[in-house]
Amino acid sequence: MPKSVASTTLCDLTWANSHVLGADDATRRPLTLVSTTTSTLGVSITTYRRSDG
């Protein structure tokens, strides 16, 4: 699954299927939290969807 990372300090990612959002992607967009869960290892998994309007 592709991963987009928002960061001002990272340039290159070692994670598979990941990319750092560039300055052209910096437009603020409203998001709605769809779901959240925590894995047995303590990893937080959150899913967001673009909000209408």
JORALIN-V592929 format. One line per field, one symbol per residue. ss: DSSP state (h for helix, s for strand, l for the rest). psi: psi as a letter, one per 30 degrees, with the letter a starting at -180 (. if undefined). burial: 1 if it has 16 or more other C-alpha atoms within 10 Angstrom, else 0. A space follows every 50 residues. Layout:
ss=???
psi=???
burial=???
This chain:
ss=llsssllllllllllllsssllhhhlllllsssssssslllllsssssss lll
psi=kkkkkjkffkekkfkkhkkkklefggkkkklkkelklklfggkkjkklkk kk.
burial=00000000000000000011100000000000000000000000000000 000
